[in-house]
Structure formats: structure tokens, C-alpha cells
Amino acid sequence: MSTYATIGSKMTKVSVVTKRDDPNYSQVSGYVPKGLARRFRIACTSKEISQSEALEKALEQWLEKDNPSPMKKGKGEE
């Protein structure tokens, strides 16, 4: 992904590495009720975090709580 930034007095094209481009990340998707999705977006915005960050935290907490058995973590996981 490329974007432009003002460096000094010139607009310069810069490359931005996103999670989408990072081989250590994978997309997860699903369907939830519209109201829940709306509340999720609002909560992320009010906390100034990305939906990806919030989803990652929620998945980690859910896995720790409901699936406490030790599992080998995938590449790129802490």
C-alpha cells in the first residue's frame, strides 16, 4: 500500500506495510447480528483502537478462558 506524506515542502510517496501484507497475519471473518457489529465499531472508535486489535484481544481472551489446554502457537504469535 502506498500513501503520500509531506516531507519538508514536498509530497513524497511512501510505502506502508499493513497487516494485510504481513505473512504473519491471517484474515478471520464471520457474521454477527447488525446491532452487535455496530456496538463493536462504536466501542473501537471510542477506545481509539482498530477493529483488528480489538478482535485479536477478544480472541485471545476467549481462547484462554474457554480452551485452556496448551496449544502450540502459530508463527508470528507471542
C-alpha positions in Angstrom: 0.0 0.0 0.0 1.3 3.5 -0.8 0.4 6.8 0.5 1.7 10.3 0.3 3.3 12.3 3.1 4.6 15.9 3.2 8.3 15.8 4.0 9.7 19.3 4.2 7.8 21.2 1.5 7.5 18.2 -0.9 4.8 15.5 -1.2 6.6 12.1 -1.2 5.2 8.7 -2.0 5.8 6.3 0.9 5.1 2.6 1.4 3.0 1.5 4.3 3.2 -2.1 5.5 -0.2 -3.3 6.6 -1.3 -6.5 8.4 -2.9 -7.5 5.1 0.6 -7.6 3.6 2.3 -9.2 6.6 2.6 -13.0 6.1 2.4 -13.4 10.0 -1.3 -12.4 9.9 -4.4 -14.1 8.6 -7.8 -12.7 7.9 -10.7 -14.0 10.1 -14.3 -13.3 9.3 -17.8 -14.2 10.3 -21.3 -13.0 10.6 -22.7 -11.4 13.7 -26.0 -9.5 14.3 -26.0 -5.9 13.0 -26.5 -4.5 16.4 -23.5 -6.3 17.8 -21.4 -5.2 14.8 -22.5 -1.6 15.3 -21.7 -1.7 19.1 -18.3 -3.2 18.3 -17.4 -0.4 15.8 -18.6 2.3 18.2 -16.6 0.8 21.1 -13.4 0.5 18.9 -13.8 4.1 17.8 -14.4 5.4 21.3 -11.3 3.5 22.6 -9.3 4.6 19.5 -8.2 1.1 18.6 -8.6 -0.7 15.3 -11.2 -3.4 15.0 -8.4 -5.8 14.3 -6.7 -5.0 17.6 -10.0 -5.5 19.5 -10.8 -8.7 17.7 -7.3 -10.1 18.4 -7.7 -9.3 22.1 -11.1 -10.8 22.3 -10.0 -14.0 20.5 -7.0 -14.3 22.9 -9.2 -13.9 26.0 -11.8 -16.3 24.7 -9.2 -18.9 23.9 -7.6 -18.6 27.3 -11.0 -18.8 29.1 -12.8 -21.5 27.1 -9.9 -23.5 25.8 -7.2 -23.6 28.4 -5.4 -26.6 27.0 -1.9 -25.8 25.9 -1.6 -25.5 22.2 1.4 -24.8 20.0 1.2 -21.1 18.9 1.4 -20.4 15.2 4.2 -18.5 13.5 4.2 -14.8 14.5 2.2 -15.4 17.7 3.7 -14.2 21.0 
